Amino acid sequence: MTKTKLILCFLLLVTSLPARADEADTKRREQATVTIRRAAEYFRTQVATHGGYVYHYALDLDRRWGEGEATKDQIWVQPPGTPTVGLAYVAAYQATGDRYYLEAIEEVATALRYGQLKSGGWTNCIDFDPQGPRVAQYRNGRGGGKNHSSLDDGQTQTAIRFMIQADAAFEFKNAAIHESAKTALDALQAAQFASGGFPQVWTGPHATCFDRTGVHLLATPQVRREKHRAVQLRNRVAETLTAAHTRHRQDNERACRPSNSLTSDTRDV
């Protein structure tokens, strides 16, 4: 084979590689898209209860657990429960544009709105049975008992994160989701300490709503006009953490510094 033919063969091989790579990538994307859709359909039609989720399920789905065994009317807010699954639907919608996931997002948001407390946030579990053992004071008036919005183990903040992203997925046009997100963010800011930190639990309600969509969406054009207030909140938290770190470092330095008497004794030796 002549050198010219070898070069031509090499060029033909090289120029064909991108096309084959593109075909392989396309096939993988198609396979991933089908797999994600199958998983979502199974979760929506077989696993979900009242549009929400718990942590663990028996293989036959006959039993389910959050923090302890759950009834058929209970879903969990605390990760990896309902808002965690909802965030997966949001990611699937952003990746594919398939409106099937938008429907799934709305179902999760509806479940969380049902269990949003009068104090504005969430506790670890939502009980759809008005007489259930874990029922709390829901904003919809269908519950009773405690009204403790909690930040423990990511309960309220994860629900807020999902509601904000769900609000964005609907382009802020779903009034129910938008109102729920605003109420939760307002309650969280009202519960913030003057020092910038937050309590583990708060009660309320803190019912003065504001037209904000929150810190997690600062980069999106829809909420840039709200950046100033959100940044102020974030800076207060940062200042509190920085001051605490500085005090801790100074305490450690004092503890490690030798005293005058120790220095004198060492010199004598």
C-alpha positions, 0 to 999 in steps of 0.5 A: 500500500502506498504512503498516499493510500495510508494517509487517505485511510488514516484521514478517513478513520479520523474523520469518521470517529466524531460521527461514531462518538456522536452516535454513541452519545446519542444512544446513551442519552436515549437509554438514560432518558428511557431509564429515568422515565421508567423509574419516575413512572414506577415511583409515581404510580406504585411508590407514592402515597398522597404524592409523597414518599418515605425512606425505605420500602419493602420489595412488595411495597406492603410496608414502608418506613421513615423514622420508624414504620409509616402508615399508608397516610404518612409521608416524610419531609426530612431527607431523603423523603418527599422533597428529595424525590421532588428535586430528582423530578426537577433535575429530570425536567431540566435535563429532558424538558419532558412535561411528565416530570412537571406533573410529578413536580406538581404532585410533590408540591401539592403533598408538601403544601398540605403539610405546611405548618401554620408557622410557615415551615415543616416538621419531619412528617406529614400525616394525611389522616386528621386523627393520625398519630403524627398530625400537626397544625397544617395551614389548610386547617385539616390537622391539629397538635404541634406547630413546630417548624423545624430545621433539624436534619434539613426538614424545612430547608429542603422543602423550601429548596424544592418549593423554590425550584418547583416555582421556577419550573412553573415559571412562577405562574403556579399560584399555589406553589408560589404562595407556599414558597413565599410563606415559607421564606418569610417565616424562615427570615422572621425566625432568624436571630439578630445575630444572623443564626437560626433556631432548630425549631420555631413556632408562629405563625409569622404570616406577613408574606413578601414577594420574594423567591429566595437565596437559592435562585439568586442567579436566575433573571426572575429574582435578581431584583430581590438580590439585595435582601437575600444577600443581606440575610446571607451576610448576617449568617456569614458574619456570625460564623466568622465571629464564632470561628475567630473566637474559637481560634483565639481560644486555641491560641491562648490554650497553647501559649506557654505561661510566664512561669513555665518559661522561667522554669524551662530556662532554669533547667 
